Amino acid sequence: MNVIIANEAKNTLANLDVDVIKSLNGVYTADELVDMFKNFFFARMILDITAIRDYDDISNIQKISMNLDASKIILVLPATQEMSSSTFLSKIISMGIYNFTTNLEGIKYLLEHPNSYKDVAHIQQLSDVSSTINDSVMNGTQVIGIKNVTDHAGATTFIYILKKELEHIYGMSVYAIEINRHDFAYFNDKNMISTTSMELSNTLLKLKDATVILIDLNDSTDTSSCGDVLYLIEPSMIKLNKLIRRNRNIFSTLKGKKIVLNKSMLTNNDVSDFEYEIRTKVFYNMPPLNERGKNDIVNDLLAKIGLLKDNKPKEEEGRIFGLFRR
Protein backbone atom coordinates (compact mmCIF):
# COMPACT_ATOMS: atom_id res chain seq x y z
CA MET A 1 0.00 0.00 0.00
CA ASN A 2 1.17 3.50 -0.82
CA VAL A 3 1.20 6.94 0.76
CA ILE A 4 0.52 10.08 -1.29
CA ILE A 5 1.44 13.54 0.02
CA ALA A 6 0.39 16.26 -2.42
CA ASN A 7 0.33 20.00 -2.75
CA GLU A 8 0.93 21.77 -6.08
CA ALA A 9 0.93 18.41 -7.90
CA LYS A 10 -2.40 17.30 -6.40
CA ASN A 11 -4.24 17.37 -9.76
CA THR A 12 -1.57 15.17 -11.31
CA LEU A 13 -1.55 12.76 -8.37
CA ALA A 14 -5.36 12.58 -8.38
CA ASN A 15 -5.05 10.68 -11.68
CA LEU A 16 -2.71 8.06 -10.21
CA ASP A 17 -4.47 4.71 -10.06
CA VAL A 18 -2.71 2.92 -7.17
CA ASP A 19 -3.68 1.43 -3.82
CA VAL A 20 -3.41 4.13 -1.18
CA ILE A 21 -3.34 3.56 2.56
CA LYS A 22 -3.00 7.25 3.47
CA SER A 23 -3.31 10.49 1.50
CA LEU A 24 -2.51 14.05 2.57
CA ASN A 25 -2.94 17.42 0.87
CA GLY A 26 -1.23 20.62 1.96
CA VAL A 27 2.11 21.86 3.27
CA TYR A 28 3.89 20.21 6.20
CA THR A 29 7.18 20.74 7.96
CA ALA A 30 9.81 18.03 7.62
CA ASP A 31 9.41 17.27 11.34
CA GLU A 32 5.65 16.80 10.96
CA LEU A 33 6.10 14.36 8.08
CA VAL A 34 8.74 12.40 9.97
CA ASP A 35 6.53 12.18 13.07
CA MET A 36 3.56 10.97 11.02
CA PHE A 37 5.38 8.28 9.07
CA LYS A 38 8.48 7.12 10.97
CA ASN A 39 6.53 4.18 12.46
CA PHE A 40 4.09 3.84 9.57
CA PHE A 41 4.47 0.90 7.15
CA PHE A 42 4.12 1.74 3.46
CA ALA A 43 5.35 0.27 0.19
CA ARG A 44 6.01 3.61 -1.52
CA MET A 45 5.68 7.24 -0.48
CA ILE A 46 4.81 9.49 -3.43
CA LEU A 47 5.93 12.85 -2.07
CA ASP A 48 5.21 16.12 -3.84
CA ILE A 49 8.25 18.20 -2.87
CA THR A 50 6.13 21.35 -2.68
CA ALA A 51 4.25 19.71 0.22
CA ILE A 52 7.43 20.13 2.30
CA ARG A 53 7.56 23.55 3.93
CA ASP A 54 10.70 25.43 2.80
CA TYR A 55 11.61 22.62 0.41
CA ASP A 56 14.18 24.90 -1.21
CA ASP A 57 16.21 24.46 1.98
CA ILE A 58 17.93 21.14 1.23
CA SER A 59 18.27 20.36 4.95
CA ASN A 60 14.50 19.79 5.15
CA ILE A 61 14.67 17.11 2.47
CA GLN A 62 17.70 15.62 4.19
CA LYS A 63 15.76 15.39 7.46
CA ILE A 64 13.09 13.31 5.73
CA SER A 65 15.61 11.06 3.96
CA MET A 66 17.46 10.37 7.23
CA ASN A 67 14.37 9.47 9.24
CA LEU A 68 12.28 7.62 6.65
CA ASP A 69 13.28 4.90 4.20
CA ALA A 70 14.64 6.98 1.31
CA SER A 71 14.55 4.00 -1.06
CA LYS A 72 10.74 3.97 -0.76
CA ILE A 73 10.30 7.65 -1.61
CA ILE A 74 9.29 8.83 -5.08
CA LEU A 75 9.88 12.58 -5.12
CA VAL A 76 7.60 14.57 -7.44
CA LEU A 77 9.41 17.71 -8.60
CA PRO A 78 8.10 20.86 -10.30
CA ALA A 79 9.41 21.24 -13.86
CA THR A 80 11.70 24.19 -13.05
CA GLN A 81 15.33 24.81 -13.96
CA GLU A 82 16.42 24.69 -10.32
CA MET A 83 14.71 21.39 -9.55
CA SER A 84 15.93 19.71 -12.75
CA SER A 85 19.55 20.87 -12.49
CA SER A 86 22.26 18.25 -12.02
CA THR A 87 23.43 20.15 -8.93
CA PHE A 88 20.11 19.76 -7.11
CA LEU A 89 19.53 16.18 -8.26
CA SER A 90 23.03 15.22 -7.18
CA LYS A 91 22.25 16.47 -3.66
CA ILE A 92 19.12 14.33 -3.28
CA ILE A 93 20.90 11.33 -4.79
CA SER A 94 23.56 11.74 -2.09
CA MET A 95 20.75 11.40 0.46
CA GLY A 96 19.72 8.04 -0.99
CA ILE A 97 16.70 9.37 -2.92
CA TYR A 98 17.09 7.75 -6.34
CA ASN A 99 13.48 8.01 -7.53
CA PHE A 100 12.28 11.40 -8.75
CA THR A 101 10.19 12.66 -11.64
CA THR A 102 8.08 15.61 -12.80
CA ASN A 103 5.11 13.82 -14.35
CA LEU A 104 2.49 11.09 -13.98
CA GLU A 105 4.13 8.73 -16.46
CA GLY A 106 7.37 8.94 -14.51
CA ILE A 107 5.62 8.06 -11.25
CA LYS A 108 3.93 5.04 -12.84
CA TYR A 109 7.25 3.84 -14.26
CA LEU A 110 9.12 4.24 -10.96
CA LEU A 111 6.41 2.35 -9.07
CA GLU A 112 7.09 -0.63 -11.33
CA HIS A 113 10.81 -0.08 -11.95
CA PRO A 114 12.39 1.77 -9.00
CA ASN A 115 15.88 3.18 -9.57
CA SER A 116 19.02 1.97 -7.89
CA TYR A 117 22.12 4.15 -7.52
CA LYS A 118 23.61 2.87 -10.79
CA ASP A 119 20.55 4.23 -12.64
CA VAL A 120 21.23 7.78 -11.46
CA ALA A 121 25.01 7.77 -11.01
CA HIS A 122 25.51 9.60 -14.32
CA ILE A 123 23.69 12.63 -12.86
CA GLN A 124 26.22 12.88 -10.05
CA GLN A 125 29.05 12.52 -12.55
CA LEU A 126 27.60 15.43 -14.55
CA SER A 127 27.38 17.47 -11.36
CA ASP A 128 31.01 16.64 -10.57
CA VAL A 129 32.02 17.97 -13.98
CA SER A 130 30.04 21.15 -13.32
CA SER A 131 31.80 21.53 -9.96
CA THR A 132 35.15 21.14 -11.68
CA ILE A 133 34.14 23.88 -14.08
CA ASN A 134 33.09 26.16 -11.24
CA ASP A 135 36.22 25.46 -9.18
CA SER A 136 38.83 25.63 -11.92
CA VAL A 137 37.90 26.81 -15.40
CA MET A 138 35.33 29.29 -14.11
CA ASN A 139 37.70 30.67 -11.48
CA GLY A 140 37.93 34.30 -12.62
CA THR A 141 35.82 33.64 -15.72
CA GLN A 142 32.42 35.25 -16.09
CA VAL A 143 29.84 33.08 -17.83
CA ILE A 144 26.66 34.76 -19.06
CA GLY A 145 23.77 32.81 -20.55
CA ILE A 146 21.45 34.46 -23.06
CA LYS A 147 18.06 33.03 -23.95
CA ASN A 148 15.31 34.07 -26.34
CA VAL A 149 11.93 34.29 -24.65
CA THR A 150 9.91 35.58 -27.60
CA ASP A 151 10.48 33.82 -30.91
CA HIS A 152 13.61 34.99 -32.74
CA ALA A 153 14.39 37.70 -30.17
CA GLY A 154 17.88 38.02 -31.63
CA ALA A 155 20.12 36.13 -29.17
CA THR A 156 22.60 35.02 -31.85
CA THR A 157 23.31 38.50 -33.22
CA PHE A 158 23.06 40.03 -29.74
CA ILE A 159 25.83 37.71 -28.52
CA TYR A 160 27.98 38.52 -31.55
CA ILE A 161 27.70 42.26 -30.81
CA LEU A 162 28.42 41.81 -27.10
CA LYS A 163 31.44 39.70 -27.94
CA LYS A 164 32.84 42.34 -30.32
CA GLU A 165 32.50 45.06 -27.69
CA LEU A 166 34.07 42.88 -25.00
CA GLU A 167 37.05 42.11 -27.25
CA HIS A 168 38.00 45.80 -27.15
CA ILE A 169 38.70 45.27 -23.45
CA TYR A 170 39.63 41.60 -22.99
CA GLY A 171 41.04 40.75 -26.41
CA MET A 172 40.79 37.19 -27.68
CA SER A 173 39.93 35.71 -24.28
CA VAL A 174 36.21 36.30 -25.01
CA TYR A 175 34.30 33.26 -26.26
CA ALA A 176 30.75 32.55 -27.37
CA ILE A 177 29.10 29.12 -27.29
CA GLU A 178 25.78 28.11 -28.82
CA ILE A 179 23.92 25.00 -27.68
CA ASN A 180 22.21 22.59 -30.11
CA ARG A 181 22.51 24.93 -33.14
CA HIS A 182 25.09 25.80 -35.81
CA ASP A 183 24.29 29.45 -36.54
CA PHE A 184 27.66 30.67 -35.21
CA ALA A 185 29.41 29.07 -38.17
CA TYR A 186 28.21 31.93 -40.38
CA PHE A 187 30.24 34.48 -38.40
CA ASN A 188 33.53 32.77 -39.35
CA ASP A 189 34.94 33.39 -35.87
CA LYS A 190 37.07 30.68 -34.24
CA ASN A 191 36.05 31.89 -30.78
CA MET A 192 32.37 31.26 -31.53
CA ILE A 193 31.74 27.59 -30.86
CA SER A 194 28.79 25.28 -31.51
CA THR A 195 28.15 22.36 -29.16
CA THR A 196 25.36 20.23 -27.66
CA SER A 197 23.76 20.21 -24.22
CA MET A 198 25.57 16.98 -23.41
CA GLU A 199 28.97 18.33 -24.52
CA LEU A 200 28.69 21.79 -22.94
CA SER A 201 30.64 20.86 -19.81
CA ASN A 202 33.50 19.39 -21.82
CA THR A 203 33.53 22.44 -24.10
CA LEU A 204 33.78 24.80 -21.13
CA LEU A 205 36.59 22.77 -19.61
CA LYS A 206 38.70 23.40 -22.71
CA LEU A 207 38.44 27.20 -22.46
CA LYS A 208 41.09 27.63 -19.79
CA ASP A 209 42.19 31.05 -21.06
CA ALA A 210 38.67 32.53 -21.11
CA THR A 211 37.86 35.78 -19.36
CA VAL A 212 34.24 35.99 -20.52
CA ILE A 213 32.06 33.27 -22.03
CA LEU A 214 28.67 34.09 -23.57
CA ILE A 215 26.32 31.11 -23.98
CA ASP A 216 23.39 31.06 -26.42
CA LEU A 217 21.13 28.67 -24.49
CA ASN A 218 18.62 28.16 -27.31
CA ASP A 219 16.26 25.35 -26.15
CA SER A 220 18.38 24.29 -23.17
CA THR A 221 16.75 24.76 -19.74
CA ASP A 222 19.89 23.97 -17.72
CA THR A 223 21.53 27.24 -16.66
CA SER A 224 23.74 25.72 -13.95
CA SER A 225 26.93 26.57 -15.87
CA CYS A 226 25.99 30.26 -16.05
CA GLY A 227 26.81 32.86 -13.44
CA ASP A 228 23.97 34.99 -14.79
CA VAL A 229 21.30 34.78 -17.50
CA LEU A 230 19.75 37.48 -19.70
CA TYR A 231 16.25 36.73 -21.02
CA LEU A 232 15.60 38.48 -24.34
CA ILE A 233 12.16 39.74 -25.28
CA GLU A 234 11.38 41.56 -28.50
CA PRO A 235 8.50 43.81 -27.35
CA SER A 236 6.55 43.96 -30.61
CA MET A 237 2.79 43.35 -30.39
CA ILE A 238 2.83 40.17 -32.47
CA LYS A 239 5.78 38.61 -30.62
CA LEU A 240 4.28 39.36 -27.20
CA ASN A 241 0.82 38.08 -28.13
CA LYS A 242 2.31 34.85 -29.47
CA LEU A 243 4.30 34.45 -26.28
CA ILE A 244 1.29 34.99 -23.99
CA ARG A 245 -0.88 32.64 -26.04
CA ARG A 246 1.76 29.94 -25.71
CA ASN A 247 2.31 30.49 -21.97
CA ARG A 248 0.03 32.79 -19.99
CA ASN A 249 2.21 32.52 -16.89
CA ILE A 250 5.51 33.32 -18.61
CA PHE A 251 6.08 36.63 -16.83
CA SER A 252 5.42 35.06 -13.44
CA THR A 253 8.22 32.59 -14.12
CA LEU A 254 10.51 35.45 -15.18
CA LYS A 255 9.86 37.56 -12.10
CA GLY A 256 13.16 38.62 -10.52
CA LYS A 257 15.17 37.52 -13.56
CA LYS A 258 17.12 39.82 -15.89
CA ILE A 259 14.71 40.66 -18.70
CA VAL A 260 16.28 42.54 -21.60
CA LEU A 261 14.00 44.15 -24.18
CA ASN A 262 15.94 43.62 -27.41
CA LYS A 263 15.46 45.45 -30.72
CA SER A 264 13.21 47.73 -28.69
CA MET A 265 11.71 51.01 -29.87
CA LEU A 266 10.07 51.66 -26.48
CA THR A 267 10.68 54.88 -24.57
CA ASN A 268 11.29 54.89 -20.83
CA ASN A 269 7.62 55.74 -20.29
CA ASP A 270 6.62 52.83 -22.54
CA VAL A 271 8.84 50.52 -20.51
CA SER A 272 7.22 51.68 -17.27
CA ASP A 273 3.79 50.89 -18.71
CA PHE A 274 5.08 47.52 -19.90
CA GLU A 275 6.42 46.69 -16.43
CA TYR A 276 3.07 47.58 -14.90
CA GLU A 277 1.24 45.29 -17.34
CA ILE A 278 3.50 42.27 -16.77
CA ARG A 279 4.01 42.94 -13.02
CA THR A 280 7.73 42.38 -13.51
CA LYS A 281 10.74 44.70 -13.72
CA VAL A 282 12.73 45.09 -16.93
CA PHE A 283 16.49 44.88 -16.44
CA TYR A 284 17.46 46.74 -19.62
CA ASN A 285 15.85 48.34 -22.66
CA MET A 286 18.10 47.80 -25.68
CA PRO A 287 17.40 49.61 -28.98
CA PRO A 288 18.16 48.03 -32.38
CA LEU A 289 21.90 47.57 -32.88
CA ASN A 290 24.17 47.68 -35.91
CA GLU A 291 26.08 44.39 -36.14
CA ARG A 292 28.51 45.94 -38.65
CA GLY A 293 29.47 48.96 -36.55
CA LYS A 294 30.46 49.91 -33.03
CA ASN A 295 27.68 49.94 -30.46
CA ASP A 296 28.77 52.07 -27.53
CA ILE A 297 25.40 51.72 -25.82
CA VAL A 298 26.19 48.04 -25.25
CA ASN A 299 28.86 49.09 -22.75
CA ASP A 300 26.16 50.38 -20.42
CA LEU A 301 24.55 46.94 -20.29
CA LEU A 302 27.93 45.23 -19.92
CA ALA A 303 28.73 47.46 -16.95
CA LYS A 304 25.36 46.73 -15.39
CA ILE A 305 25.95 42.97 -15.44
CA GLY A 306 29.49 43.39 -14.12
CA LEU A 307 31.47 42.68 -17.27
CA LEU A 308 33.02 46.16 -17.31
CA LYS A 309 34.68 47.24 -14.09
CA ASP A 310 35.07 50.86 -15.11
CA ASN A 311 32.28 52.27 -17.24
CA LYS A 312 32.97 55.99 -17.74
CA PRO A 313 31.31 57.08 -20.98
CA LYS A 314 32.19 60.35 -22.60
CA GLU A 315 29.86 63.26 -21.90
CA GLU A 316 28.24 63.11 -25.29
CA GLU A 317 27.83 59.34 -24.99
CA GLY A 318 26.14 59.80 -21.62
CA ARG A 319 23.21 61.49 -23.29
CA ILE A 320 22.71 58.51 -25.60
CA PHE A 321 22.95 56.08 -22.67
CA GLY A 322 20.44 58.16 -20.74
CA LEU A 323 17.77 57.54 -23.34
CA PHE A 324 17.80 53.79 -22.84
CA ARG A 325 19.23 53.11 -19.38
CA ARG A 326 16.83 51.13 -17.19
N, C-alpha and C positions, 0 to 999 in steps of 0.2 A: 504493500500500500504506500501511497505517495503523499507528500505534503506540498502544498502550493502556497507561496507567500507572494502576493501581487501588489503592485501600486500602479505605476504608469503603464505597465504592460498587461493590465487586467483584462482588456478586451481581447488581446492575443491569447492569453492563458485561458480565457473562458471557452475557447474553441478547442482546447486540448482534451481529447477523449481518453482519459486514464482513470484508474481507480484511485480515489482520494480519501485518505483517512482524516485529514485536517486541512482546512483552507482559511487563509487570512487575507484581508485587504487593508491597506493603509501603510503608515510609516512607523517603524519601531526602532528603538535603539538596539545596538549590538547586544548589550547586556540583557535586554528584554527577550530577544530571540534565543539567546543562549539559555536563559532560565526556563523558557517554555519548552525547549526541545532537547536539552542535554540528557534527560532520562526518558526520552520519547523514542520508541522504535519506529523507524520508517525505512522504506526501500530506497526512495530518492526524495530529495528536497529540491523542488524547482523554485529557485529564489530570484525574484526580480530585484536587481541590485538597488533600484530606486526605492524599494521598501525599507532599506537600511538608512536610518537617519545619518546624515553627513557621510554618505558613502564615498564621497570624493576624498575623505581622509582614510588612507589605506589601512590605518591601524584598526579601524572598525571592522573591516573585512577580515583582517588578520585575527581579531578576537573571535570571530565566528569560526574561522578555519581551525583555530587551536582548540576550541571547546566542543565542536561538533565533528562528525566524521566527514572530512573534506572530500573524500572519494565519492560520497553519496550526493554531493551538491551539484546541481546544474545551475549555473549562474546565467541569468537572462540580462543581457547588456543593452543599453540604448545604442542606436547606430550613430554614434558620434565619433569624431576624430580621436578624442582623448581616450575613450573606452576601447577603441579598436587599435590603438597604437601598440607596437611591439613592446614598448617600455612598460605600459600598464599591464598588458597580458603577461609579461615576464614576471611581474611582481606577484600576480595571483597564482601563477604556476609554481613559483617558489614556495607558496603556502600550501601546496598540495591540491589546489583546485585546478583540475585538468579539463573540466567540462564546462564550456561556456559558449553562448550563441546569442544572436540578436533576433531570431525569428522562430516561428512555430515549427517549420520543417526541421530546423536544427535541434530543437528540443526533442521532437519525435525520434530523430536519428540517434541522439545521445542516450535516450532511454533504452534503446535496443542495442546500441554499440558504444558503450561508454569509453572515453579515452583513457589510455595509460600515459605515463610520462613520455614514452618514446613517440607518441602521436603528436605531442606538442613541443618536443625538444627543439625543433627547428625555430620556433618563435623566440625562445631564449637565446639561441645562437644569433638570430637577427638582432636582438636587443644588445647582445655583447658587441656586435660589430658597430652598432650605433654608439655605444658607450666609448668604444675605441676612437671613433670619429670625434666625439665630443671632447675626449681627454687629450687627443694628440693632434690630429689634422685640424680640428676646429679651434685649437688653442691659439687665440689671436686672430682667427679668421671669422669674418662676419658672413653669415649665410642668410639670405633673404629669399623667401618664397613669394612667388607672384602667381595669382590665380584669377582667371576670368570668372566673373559671376554671371553677367549677362553674356549672351552669345557673341563671340568674336569681339570682345571688349578691347582687344589690341595688346595682349600680354607679350606676344613675340616681338613686335616692333618696340614696345615700351621697354622691354629688357635690353634690346639692342641699343637704344638711345641712352639708357642709364649706364650701360657698360662703357659706351664711348666717353661719356662725361667723367666716369670714375677713372678711366685710363689716363686722363689728364693729371690725375693726382697720384694714382698707385701704379701706373705703367702697366706692364703685361702680367701683373699678378692678379688681374681681374678676370674671372671666368663666368661663363653662363652655361647652364645645363638645362636641357628640355627633356621631359619625361614622356615616353611612349609616343613621340612624334619625330619627324625628320625635317621640320621647317628651317632649322638653323643652318642646314647645309647650303641654303641659298644666299647666306651672307658671306660665304667663303672666308670664314674666320676660324683659325685653328683653336682659339680659346672659347669657341661656342660648340658645345658637345651635346650629342643626342644619346640618350640611354633609355633603359626601361626601369620600371618601378623596382623590379627584382635586383637590377644591377646598380641602382643608385648608390648604395653604400660603398660598393667596390670602386665606383667612379670617384666618389668623394675622397676615398682613401689615397687615391693617386695624386691628388692636387695638393701636394705638401707645400708648395710655394705660394699658395693662394692667400691673398689678403681679403678679397671679397668674392663671394660666389652668389650669383643670382640664379634661382631655380624656377623655370616655367613648369608649374605643377600639372598643368593640363587637367586630365581626369583623375589624377591621384588624390586620395583623401588623407594620406599619411604625411603630416607636416612635422614629424618628430625630428627630422634632420635640420629644420629651419629654426634660426634664432628668432625670426619674426616673419610675418606673412602680410602682404598687401593684397587686398581683394578688389579687383578692378570692376567697375560698373560704368558702362556707357549710358549716360542719363537721357537718352532719346526716348520719346513716348513709346515707340514700337518695341524697343528693346526691354523697357521696364514692364510694359504690359505682358509681353511674352514671358518674362521672368516670373511675374506674380501669378500668371495663369498656371505656370508649371509648378510653382511652390509658393503658396500663400503665406507661409511662415518664414520665408527666406530672411527677412530683415530681423526677425527675432533671433535666428541662429547667428546672425552677424553682429548682434549687439555687443559692443565693447571691443570689436575687432577693427583693424585699420582699413576702412573703406576709402578707396581712391576713386573719385570720379574721373574717368579718362576720356580724352577727346571731348571735353566738356565745354559748352558755350554758356554755362550758367554763371550769373553774377553772384556776388556774395549774398545778396538778398534772396535770389533764387535758391541758393544752397540752404539758407536758413529755413525757407518754406519746405524744401525737400526733407530736411532733417525732422521737421515737425510732422510731416506726413508719415515718415517711416519710423518715427520714434527712436531714431538711432543717430548718433553723431557721425559726421563725415570727417575723415582724417585729413584728406587733401583734395582740392579741386584743381585738376590738371587740364589746361587748355590743349587743343590740338598741337602736336609737335612736328617739326620738320626733321625727318630721319636723315636728310642729306646735309643738314647744317648744324651749327652749334645751338644748343638749347640751354641758355643760362638759367632759365626758370627751374630746370630740373635740380639745380644745386640746392634750392630751397627745400625741396622734398628730401634730398639726400641728407641734408643737415638735420632735418626733423626726425629721420629714422636713425640718426647716429653714424652715418657713413662719412660725414665730413666733420672733422673736429673743429674747424675754424671757418665758419661761413660768414665772411664779411663782404657782401656785395658792394659794388660801386654805388655812388649816390643815385646815378641815373638808373641803375639796375634795380635799386630798391623800390622805385616807383612801379616798375613792371611787376616785381614780386608782390607788392602790396595789393595788386588787383586780384590775385589768385590765392594768396596765403589763407589757409584755414586753420 
